[in-house]
């Protein structure tokens, strides 16, 4: 029985490692589409960081074979860490550039928010694929609009703001338009912008807010989502960006 359990645990660990390896390879392939120089950047980063780490560990007190072993291991760890950091940043930049302009791109970016945030994509939309996504977190309620017409998006945001203030009069409601126009927030800066809106709602209050929002959403008409790609799942890429 113990052998079967140990074998099952080993198989699960191998499957998990294989899954992470495949995610890493897939992320690299996706990044290379818009960043052909990613391979040279990673190789150069590793070489420079390895040399710096090797030199740093080499000057530490010691001598003999142990000194060289520590220097090589230290250089390898330093090079690997620096390479992962560069890969994470360039992969994230590549992901944003590939999503930019696609329907649902803002929802995909908002999925990068960590624990303590709740994102509901496409709570409102028009036939022209103007969309409003909703985020509930420390700032309160954040309505994020995206679409081809800033005027239509503003109108849709104003309508959604009234609906939310009707059921949550005491909760702050923020409006954000994702885009490249004046007064809009670029896709690659959206998450950081939302996080900087401050802390105005306590975690305990979010439970009541979410309950009221469920009641609000239940009264909406059941209209199908607009057609088109909505890349709202970045789980695999997000894990690789964080080195998991």
Secondary structure by P-SEA (a helix, b strand, c coil): caaaaaaaaaaaaaaaaaaaaaaaaaaaaaaaacccaaaaaaaaaaaaaaaaaaaaaaacccccaaaaaaaaaaaaaaaaaaaaaaaaaaaaaaaaaaaccccaaaaaaaccccccbbbbccccccccccbbbbbbccccbbbbbbcccaaaaaaaaaaaaaaaaaccccbbbbbbbbccccccccccaaaaaaaaccccccccaaaaaaaaaaaaaaaccccccccccccccaaaaaaaaacc
